[in-house]
């Protein structure tokens, strides 16, 4: 059932991890189910260097992910 659910819904993931490994794990785990138009919010991008490093590596690795808002929380869009 979950697989069919992800075929038609938009995903908004909110990742609230401080450290490099958990952020990297969350991003790489959710990436395979993302579709065009899905969003990922990262709460600690500006507060923790490990989070920022994991996100920057993820963006560099996946050219279909872009930053769409970098106010308080960093918002990424799968495009």
Biopython code that builds the backbone (N, CA, C, O; Angstrom):
import numpy as np
from Bio.PDB.StructureBuilder import StructureBuilder

atoms = [
    (1, "UNK", "N", (0.823, -1.198, 0.000)),
    (1, "UNK", "CA", (0.000, 0.000, 0.000)),
    (1, "UNK", "C", (0.868, 1.263, 0.000)),
    (1, "UNK", "O", (0.581, 2.198, -0.748)),
    (2, "UNK", "N", (1.905, 1.310, 0.809)),
    (2, "UNK", "CA", (2.737, 2.516, 0.888)),
    (2, "UNK", "C", (3.348, 2.860, -0.458)),
    (2, "UNK", "O", (3.438, 4.036, -0.811)),
    (3, "UNK", "N", (3.767, 1.862, -1.213)),
    (3, "UNK", "CA", (4.378, 2.128, -2.508)),
    (3, "UNK", "C", (3.385, 2.833, -3.434)),
    (3, "UNK", "O", (3.757, 3.793, -4.110)),
    (4, "UNK", "N", (2.148, 2.385, -3.478)),
    (4, "UNK", "CA", (1.127, 3.033, -4.304)),
    (4, "UNK", "C", (0.812, 4.439, -3.795)),
    (4, "UNK", "O", (0.571, 5.348, -4.590)),
    (5, "UNK", "N", (0.812, 4.615, -2.504)),
    (5, "UNK", "CA", (0.538, 5.924, -1.923)),
    (5, "UNK", "C", (1.545, 6.954, -2.416)),
    (5, "UNK", "O", (1.166, 8.074, -2.758)),
    (6, "UNK", "N", (2.819, 6.589, -2.457)),
    (6, "UNK", "CA", (3.849, 7.528, -2.881)),
    (6, "UNK", "C", (3.796, 7.821, -4.373)),
    (6, "UNK", "O", (4.441, 8.765, -4.829)),
    (7, "UNK", "N", (3.060, 7.053, -5.134)),
    (7, "UNK", "CA", (2.953, 7.306, -6.568)),
    (7, "UNK", "C", (2.101, 8.530, -6.887)),
    (7, "UNK", "O", (2.224, 9.093, -7.975)),
    (8, "UNK", "N", (1.242, 8.952, -5.963)),
    (8, "UNK", "CA", (0.374, 10.077, -6.316)),
    (8, "UNK", "C", (0.382, 11.224, -5.315)),
    (8, "UNK", "O", (-0.260, 12.244, -5.565)),
    (9, "UNK", "N", (1.071, 11.100, -4.214)),
    (9, "UNK", "CA", (1.052, 12.208, -3.253)),
    (9, "UNK", "C", (2.350, 12.993, -3.314)),
    (9, "UNK", "O", (3.381, 12.475, -3.744)),
    (10, "UNK", "N", (2.294, 14.215, -2.892)),
    (10, "UNK", "CA", (3.485, 15.042, -2.769)),
    (10, "UNK", "C", (4.057, 14.836, -1.371)),
    (10, "UNK", "O", (3.322, 14.673, -0.397)),
    (11, "UNK", "N", (5.365, 14.846, -1.296)),
    (11, "UNK", "CA", (6.046, 14.609, -0.032)),
    (11, "UNK", "C", (6.594, 15.927, 0.497)),
    (11, "UNK", "O", (7.180, 16.719, -0.240)),
    (12, "UNK", "N", (6.394, 16.136, 1.762)),
    (12, "UNK", "CA", (7.053, 17.225, 2.468)),
    (12, "UNK", "C", (7.744, 16.585, 3.660)),
    (12, "UNK", "O", (7.090, 16.194, 4.627)),
    (13, "UNK", "N", (9.046, 16.479, 3.594)),
    (13, "UNK", "CA", (9.814, 15.880, 4.680)),
    (13, "UNK", "C", (10.466, 16.982, 5.495)),
    (13, "UNK", "O", (11.041, 17.920, 4.943)),
    (14, "UNK", "N", (10.375, 16.864, 6.799)),
    (14, "UNK", "CA", (11.015, 17.820, 7.698)),
    (14, "UNK", "C", (12.087, 17.073, 8.474)),
    (14, "UNK", "O", (11.778, 16.236, 9.321)),
    (15, "UNK", "N", (13.340, 17.375, 8.185)),
    (15, "UNK", "CA", (14.465, 16.711, 8.837)),
    (15, "UNK", "C", (14.995, 17.631, 9.928)),
    (15, "UNK", "O", (15.438, 18.747, 9.658)),
    (16, "UNK", "N", (14.942, 17.147, 11.153)),
    (16, "UNK", "CA", (15.376, 17.931, 12.315)),
    (16, "UNK", "C", (16.479, 17.157, 13.039)),
    (16, "UNK", "O", (16.284, 16.660, 14.149)),
    (17, "UNK", "N", (17.621, 17.069, 12.396)),
    (17, "UNK", "CA", (18.796, 16.387, 12.962)),
    (17, "UNK", "C", (19.949, 17.380, 13.003)),
    (17, "UNK", "O", (20.051, 18.263, 12.151)),
    (18, "UNK", "N", (20.798, 17.232, 13.980)),
    (18, "UNK", "CA", (21.889, 18.188, 14.162)),
    (18, "UNK", "C", (23.197, 17.752, 13.515)),
    (18, "UNK", "O", (23.988, 18.596, 13.096)),
    (19, "UNK", "N", (23.430, 16.472, 13.431)),
    (19, "UNK", "CA", (24.752, 15.947, 13.098)),
    (19, "UNK", "C", (24.824, 15.404, 11.682)),
    (19, "UNK", "O", (23.804, 15.079, 11.075)),
    (20, "UNK", "N", (26.021, 15.312, 11.172)),
    (20, "UNK", "CA", (26.286, 14.907, 9.790)),
    (20, "UNK", "C", (25.654, 13.557, 9.430)),
    (20, "UNK", "O", (24.863, 13.482, 8.489)),
    (21, "UNK", "N", (25.987, 12.506, 10.156)),
    (21, "UNK", "CA", (25.531, 11.155, 9.792)),
    (21, "UNK", "C", (24.009, 11.017, 9.774)),
    (21, "UNK", "O", (23.476, 10.473, 8.807)),
    (22, "UNK", "N", (23.280, 11.483, 10.797)),
    (22, "UNK", "CA", (21.822, 11.359, 10.743)),
    (22, "UNK", "C", (21.188, 12.146, 9.586)),
    (22, "UNK", "O", (20.238, 11.676, 8.960)),
    (23, "UNK", "N", (21.712, 13.334, 9.310)),
    (23, "UNK", "CA", (21.174, 14.129, 8.198)),
    (23, "UNK", "C", (21.448, 13.429, 6.878)),
    (23, "UNK", "O", (20.560, 13.322, 6.033)),
    (24, "UNK", "N", (22.663, 12.958, 6.698)),
    (24, "UNK", "CA", (23.019, 12.230, 5.478)),
    (24, "UNK", "C", (22.127, 11.006, 5.310)),
    (24, "UNK", "O", (21.623, 10.750, 4.217)),
    (25, "UNK", "N", (21.931, 10.248, 6.387)),
    (25, "UNK", "CA", (21.077, 9.065, 6.340)),
    (25, "UNK", "C", (19.651, 9.428, 5.934)),
    (25, "UNK", "O", (19.064, 8.774, 5.072)),
    (26, "UNK", "N", (19.099, 10.457, 6.547)),
    (26, "UNK", "CA", (17.721, 10.870, 6.229)),
    (26, "UNK", "C", (17.595, 11.298, 4.769)),
    (26, "UNK", "O", (16.665, 10.882, 4.078)),
    (27, "UNK", "N", (18.513, 12.114, 4.305)),
    (27, "UNK", "CA", (18.450, 12.596, 2.920)),
    (27, "UNK", "C", (18.569, 11.450, 1.924)),
    (27, "UNK", "O", (17.788, 11.365, 0.976)),
    (28, "UNK", "N", (19.536, 10.575, 2.132)),
    (28, "UNK", "CA", (19.742, 9.467, 1.195)),
    (28, "UNK", "C", (18.619, 8.440, 1.281)),
    (28, "UNK", "O", (18.331, 7.761, 0.295)),
    (29, "UNK", "N", (17.983, 8.315, 2.441)),
    (29, "UNK", "CA", (16.868, 7.374, 2.592)),
    (29, "UNK", "C", (15.608, 7.861, 1.895)),
    (29, "UNK", "O", (14.872, 7.067, 1.310)),
    (30, "UNK", "N", (15.358, 9.155, 1.955)),
    (30, "UNK", "CA", (14.137, 9.684, 1.353)),
    (30, "UNK", "C", (14.293, 9.940, -0.146)),
    (30, "UNK", "O", (13.300, 9.941, -0.873)),
    (31, "UNK", "N", (15.503, 10.152, -0.612)),
    (31, "UNK", "CA", (15.724, 10.512, -2.013)),
    (31, "UNK", "C", (15.071, 9.547, -3.009)),
    (31, "UNK", "O", (14.457, 10.009, -3.971)),
    (32, "UNK", "N", (15.178, 8.226, -2.819)),
    (32, "UNK", "CA", (14.600, 7.310, -3.817)),
    (32, "UNK", "C", (13.084, 7.425, -3.994)),
    (32, "UNK", "O", (12.561, 7.022, -5.032)),
    (33, "UNK", "N", (12.375, 7.961, -3.012)),
    (33, "UNK", "CA", (10.921, 8.068, -3.162)),
    (33, "UNK", "C", (10.460, 9.474, -3.540)),
    (33, "UNK", "O", (9.260, 9.715, -3.676)),
    (34, "UNK", "N", (11.391, 10.392, -3.708)),
    (34, "UNK", "CA", (11.015, 11.753, -4.101)),
    (34, "UNK", "C", (10.580, 11.805, -5.558)),
    (34, "UNK", "O", (11.117, 11.096, -6.409)),
    (35, "UNK", "N", (9.620, 12.639, -5.822)),
    (35, "UNK", "CA", (9.159, 12.919, -7.178)),
    (35, "UNK", "C", (9.293, 14.413, -7.431)),
    (35, "UNK", "O", (9.492, 15.200, -6.506)),
    (36, "UNK", "N", (9.182, 14.785, -8.679)),
    (36, "UNK", "CA", (9.237, 16.199, -9.045)),
    (36, "UNK", "C", (8.192, 16.969, -8.239)),
    (36, "UNK", "O", (7.024, 16.582, -8.190)),
    (37, "UNK", "N", (8.619, 18.047, -7.617)),
    (37, "UNK", "CA", (7.711, 18.883, -6.846)),
    (37, "UNK", "C", (7.687, 18.588, -5.360)),
    (37, "UNK", "O", (7.017, 19.296, -4.608)),
    (38, "UNK", "N", (8.401, 17.562, -4.914)),
    (38, "UNK", "CA", (8.457, 17.234, -3.491)),
    (38, "UNK", "C", (9.467, 18.133, -2.780)),
    (38, "UNK", "O", (10.447, 18.579, -3.376)),
    (39, "UNK", "N", (9.211, 18.390, -1.503)),
    (39, "UNK", "CA", (10.036, 19.299, -0.707)),
    (39, "UNK", "C", (10.676, 18.594, 0.481)),
    (39, "UNK", "O", (10.136, 17.630, 1.023)),
    (40, "UNK", "N", (11.840, 19.102, 0.869)),
    (40, "UNK", "CA", (12.514, 18.672, 2.090)),
    (40, "UNK", "C", (12.884, 19.936, 2.865)),
    (40, "UNK", "O", (13.511, 20.842, 2.317)),
    (41, "UNK", "N", (12.497, 19.993, 4.129)),
    (41, "UNK", "CA", (12.889, 21.106, 4.997)),
    (41, "UNK", "C", (13.953, 20.612, 5.967)),
    (41, "UNK", "O", (13.859, 19.506, 6.500)),
    (42, "UNK", "N", (14.951, 21.434, 6.187)),
    (42, "UNK", "CA", (16.029, 21.099, 7.122)),
    (42, "UNK", "C", (16.110, 22.169, 8.191)),
    (42, "UNK", "O", (16.426, 23.327, 7.915)),
    (43, "UNK", "N", (15.824, 21.767, 9.400)),
    (43, "UNK", "CA", (15.702, 22.689, 10.522)),
    (43, "UNK", "C", (17.039, 23.261, 10.977)),
    (43, "UNK", "O", (17.109, 24.429, 11.358)),
    (44, "UNK", "N", (18.092, 22.466, 10.943)),
    (44, "UNK", "CA", (19.343, 22.864, 11.594)),
    (44, "UNK", "C", (20.468, 23.223, 10.641)),
    (44, "UNK", "O", (21.635, 23.204, 11.032)),
    (45, "UNK", "N", (20.144, 23.548, 9.406)),
    (45, "UNK", "CA", (21.172, 23.839, 8.410)),
    (45, "UNK", "C", (22.087, 24.983, 8.845)),
    (45, "UNK", "O", (23.300, 24.917, 8.646)),
    (46, "UNK", "N", (21.521, 26.010, 9.428)),
    (46, "UNK", "CA", (22.306, 27.194, 9.794)),
    (46, "UNK", "C", (22.897, 27.123, 11.199)),
    (46, "UNK", "O", (23.673, 27.993, 11.593)),
    (47, "UNK", "N", (22.533, 26.091, 11.952)),
    (47, "UNK", "CA", (22.974, 26.010, 13.339)),
    (47, "UNK", "C", (24.069, 24.980, 13.589)),
    (47, "UNK", "O", (24.807, 25.089, 14.569)),
    (48, "UNK", "N", (24.184, 23.987, 12.720)),
    (48, "UNK", "CA", (25.131, 22.901, 12.963)),
    (48, "UNK", "C", (25.928, 22.602, 11.700)),
    (48, "UNK", "O", (25.355, 22.358, 10.638)),
    (49, "UNK", "N", (27.238, 22.622, 11.821)),
    (49, "UNK", "CA", (28.123, 22.394, 10.679)),
    (49, "UNK", "C", (27.962, 21.027, 10.050)),
    (49, "UNK", "O", (28.105, 20.891, 8.835)),
    (50, "UNK", "N", (27.667, 20.007, 10.848)),
    (50, "UNK", "CA", (27.481, 18.665, 10.307)),
    (50, "UNK", "C", (26.264, 18.578, 9.404)),
    (50, "UNK", "O", (26.298, 17.924, 8.362)),
    (51, "UNK", "N", (25.194, 19.237, 9.806)),
    (51, "UNK", "CA", (23.984, 19.278, 8.986)),
    (51, "UNK", "C", (24.278, 19.986, 7.672)),
    (51, "UNK", "O", (23.917, 19.500, 6.600)),
    (52, "UNK", "N", (24.924, 21.115, 7.759)),
    (52, "UNK", "CA", (25.242, 21.899, 6.560)),
    (52, "UNK", "C", (26.122, 21.101, 5.598)),
    (52, "UNK", "O", (25.892, 21.115, 4.389)),
    (53, "UNK", "N", (27.120, 20.413, 6.129)),
    (53, "UNK", "CA", (28.021, 19.613, 5.291)),
    (53, "UNK", "C", (27.260, 18.499, 4.580)),
    (53, "UNK", "O", (27.453, 18.286, 3.383)),
    (54, "UNK", "N", (26.396, 17.784, 5.303)),
    (54, "UNK", "CA", (25.622, 16.692, 4.708)),
    (54, "UNK", "C", (24.696, 17.210, 3.608)),
    (54, "UNK", "O", (24.583, 16.595, 2.548)),
    (55, "UNK", "N", (24.042, 18.330, 3.858)),
    (55, "UNK", "CA", (23.130, 18.911, 2.868)),
    (55, "UNK", "C", (23.895, 19.374, 1.634)),
    (55, "UNK", "O", (23.474, 19.105, 0.509)),
    (56, "UNK", "N", (24.996, 20.054, 1.829)),
    (56, "UNK", "CA", (25.779, 20.540, 0.689)),
    (56, "UNK", "C", (26.299, 19.388, -0.164)),
    (56, "UNK", "O", (26.298, 19.480, -1.392)),
    (57, "UNK", "N", (26.738, 18.314, 0.465)),
    (57, "UNK", "CA", (27.179, 17.133, -0.284)),
    (57, "UNK", "C", (26.016, 16.513, -1.056)),
    (57, "UNK", "O", (26.175, 16.097, -2.203)),
    (58, "UNK", "N", (24.853, 16.457, -0.421)),
    (58, "UNK", "CA", (23.658, 15.888, -1.052)),
    (58, "UNK", "C", (23.260, 16.699, -2.284)),
    (58, "UNK", "O", (22.969, 16.131, -3.337)),
    (59, "UNK", "N", (23.248, 18.016, -2.154)),
    (59, "UNK", "CA", (22.898, 18.882, -3.284)),
    (59, "UNK", "C", (23.910, 18.718, -4.417)),
    (59, "UNK", "O", (23.531, 18.670, -5.587)),
    (60, "UNK", "N", (25.183, 18.633, -4.077)),
    (60, "UNK", "CA", (26.225, 18.466, -5.099)),
    (60, "UNK", "C", (26.090, 17.129, -5.826)),
    (60, "UNK", "O", (26.409, 17.029, -7.011)),
    (61, "UNK", "N", (25.626, 16.122, -5.129)),
    (61, "UNK", "CA", (25.489, 14.771, -5.696)),
    (61, "UNK", "C", (24.239, 14.631, -6.562)),
    (61, "UNK", "O", (24.229, 13.849, -7.513)),
    (62, "UNK", "N", (23.201, 15.373, -6.244)),
    (62, "UNK", "CA", (21.904, 15.229, -6.922)),
    (62, "UNK", "C", (21.543, 16.546, -7.617)),
    (62, "UNK", "O", (21.081, 17.487, -6.971)),
    (63, "UNK", "N", (21.756, 16.606, -8.926)),
    (63, "UNK", "CA", (21.503, 17.862, -9.645)),
    (63, "UNK", "C", (20.017, 18.139, -9.859)),
    (63, "UNK", "O", (19.658, 19.169, -10.428)),
    (64, "UNK", "N", (19.150, 17.233, -9.410)),
    (64, "UNK", "CA", (17.708, 17.471, -9.500)),
    (64, "UNK", "C", (17.138, 18.007, -8.183)),
    (64, "UNK", "O", (15.921, 18.045, -7.998)),
    (65, "UNK", "N", (18.014, 18.416, -7.282)),
    (65, "UNK", "CA", (17.616, 19.018, -6.010)),
    (65, "UNK", "C", (18.139, 20.451, -5.987)),
    (65, "UNK", "O", (19.308, 20.699, -6.284)),
    (66, "UNK", "N", (17.271, 21.387, -5.634)),
    (66, "UNK", "CA", (17.728, 22.778, -5.556)),
    (66, "UNK", "C", (17.169, 23.446, -4.308)),
    (66, "UNK", "O", (16.151, 23.024, -3.761)),
    (67, "UNK", "N", (17.851, 24.490, -3.872)),
    (67, "UNK", "CA", (17.397, 25.292, -2.740)),
    (67, "UNK", "C", (16.335, 26.260, -3.241)),
    (67, "UNK", "O", (16.553, 26.975, -4.219)),
    (68, "UNK", "N", (15.186, 26.283, -2.573)),
    (68, "UNK", "CA", (14.126, 27.213, -2.967)),
    (68, "UNK", "C", (13.829, 28.247, -1.882)),
    (68, "UNK", "O", (13.163, 29.248, -2.148)),
    (69, "UNK", "N", (14.309, 28.016, -0.682)),
    (69, "UNK", "CA", (14.113, 28.981, 0.396)),
    (69, "UNK", "C", (15.216, 28.746, 1.417)),
    (69, "UNK", "O", (15.455, 27.612, 1.832)),
    (70, "UNK", "N", (15.864, 29.785, 1.808)),
    (70, "UNK", "CA", (16.908, 29.633, 2.821)),
    (70, "UNK", "C", (16.751, 30.669, 3.927)),
    (70, "UNK", "O", (17.721, 31.285, 4.369)),
    (71, "UNK", "N", (15.521, 30.844, 4.357)),
    (71, "UNK", "CA", (15.232, 31.790, 5.431)),
    (71, "UNK", "C", (15.627, 31.158, 6.766)),
    (71, "UNK", "O", (16.821, 30.988, 7.014)),
    (72, "UNK", "N", (14.704, 30.812, 7.611)),
    (72, "UNK", "CA", (15.016, 30.178, 8.891)),
    (72, "UNK", "C", (15.358, 28.711, 8.712)),
    (72, "UNK", "O", (16.336, 28.225, 9.281)),
    (73, "UNK", "N", (14.562, 28.006, 7.928)),
    (73, "UNK", "CA", (14.817, 26.608, 7.593)),
    (73, "UNK", "C", (15.200, 26.544, 6.127)),
    (73, "UNK", "O", (14.644, 27.266, 5.301)),
    (74, "UNK", "N", (16.133, 25.695, 5.811)),
    (74, "UNK", "CA", (16.503, 25.506, 4.414)),
    (74, "UNK", "C", (15.464, 24.595, 3.773)),
    (74, "UNK", "O", (15.161, 23.531, 4.311)),
    (75, "UNK", "N", (14.915, 25.000, 2.628)),
    (75, "UNK", "CA", (13.930, 24.195, 1.914)),
    (75, "UNK", "C", (14.535, 23.759, 0.589)),
    (75, "UNK", "O", (15.023, 24.583, -0.185)),
    (76, "UNK", "N", (14.498, 22.455, 0.335)),
    (76, "UNK", "CA", (14.979, 21.893, -0.921)),
    (76, "UNK", "C", (13.795, 21.424, -1.741)),
    (76, "UNK", "O", (12.784, 20.989, -1.191)),
    (77, "UNK", "N", (13.918, 21.511, -3.049)),
    (77, "UNK", "CA", (12.878, 21.066, -3.972)),
    (77, "UNK", "C", (13.472, 20.057, -4.934)),
    (77, "UNK", "O", (14.550, 20.270, -5.488)),
    (78, "UNK", "N", (12.759, 18.955, -5.127)),
    (78, "UNK", "CA", (13.128, 18.000, -6.175)),
    (78, "UNK", "C", (12.479, 18.515, -7.450)),
    (78, "UNK", "O", (11.257, 18.651, -7.513)),
    (79, "UNK", "N", (13.284, 18.804, -8.467)),
    (79, "UNK", "CA", (12.727, 19.373, -9.708)),
    (79, "UNK", "C", (13.091, 18.550, -10.911)),
    (79, "UNK", "O", (12.705, 18.887, -12.030)),
]
sb = StructureBuilder()
sb.init_structure("model")
sb.init_model(0)
sb.init_chain("A")
sb.init_seg("    ")
for serial, (resi, resn, name, xyz) in enumerate(atoms, 1):
    if name == "N":
        sb.init_residue(resn, " ", resi, " ")
    sb.init_atom(name, np.array(xyz, "f"), 0.0, 1.0, " ", f" {name:<3s}", serial, name[0])
structure = sb.get_structure()
